[in-house]
Each structure stands twice: as structure tokens, then as C-alpha cells.
Amino acid sequence: ARVNERIEKVFRPEFINRLDDLIVFHHLTVENLKEVIDIELAKVRERLLERGLKLELTDESKQFLI
């Protein structure tokens, strides 16, 4: 609701009427970011394993990435 009010103040009705949907994205939490890192690192680990390499990261290194 608050977002819609802001949009109506900034954009003209002609523009707003051309939009099909409005999707509001919320900020990612630290937990969300950790999940993203784990998913992406799993992909990297898989590619490295194909080459005979192993990747291990500490929690501190993951925190640095965040």
C-alpha cells in the first residue's frame, strides 16, 4: 500500500496504467544470503570436483562474502 502511494506520487497515471503488475521485493536477510551462498558454492564445488579439486570454506569466509 505504501509503495503504491509512492508510485502514484512519482509516475503519471498514463504510465502506471501500462503496467501489468507491480512486484515489491524486500531486502534479503542474512539467512537468505547464507542460503544463496551455499547454493552457489555447491555449483562451484561440483565444477571443481570434476577437475579433481575440493573447495572448503569456513563460516568466517562465508560471512566475508556476505
N, C-alpha and C positions, 0 to 999 in steps of 0.2 A: 504494500500500500504506500509506504513512504517512498519507495523507488518510483512508483507510478506518478506520484505527485511531483517529484523532481523532474521526471522526464517531461511531464506536461508543461512545466515552467521553462524548460530549456528548448524543447523542439516544438515546431509548429504542428497543428493538428493534421495538416496535409501529409506531413512526413509520418507521423505516428500511425495514421490510417493505412499506410502502405506496409506496415509491419504485420506479419502473421502472428508472431508470438514474441513474448519477452521472457527471457530466461535470466534469472538472477543467480549468480554464482557467489557462494560465500567463501571466505578465506579458509584455506586448508589449516587444520590443526597440526600440531607437532606429530601426533599419532598418525594422521593422514600422510604426512610427509615421510614418516618412517616406513609406512606401508609401500609408498611409491618407490622409495629407495630399495626396499627388499625385492620388489617385483623387477625393477630394472637391473639390480645386481644379479639376480637369478639368471637373467638373459646373458649378461656378460660372463658369468661363471660357466654357463653352458658352452658358449663360444670358446672360452679358454680351455675347457676340458677337452674339446675336440682337437686341440693342439697340444694336449698333454700338460697343460698348466693348471694350477689351482690358485684361486683367489680367496683369501680370508680377510675380513675386515673386523676391527674391534668396534665396540659400541661408540668409543670416542671418535673414531674415524667417520662413522655414520653421522654422528652428531655434528661433526665439522661440515659434512656435506649439506646438512640442513641449514 
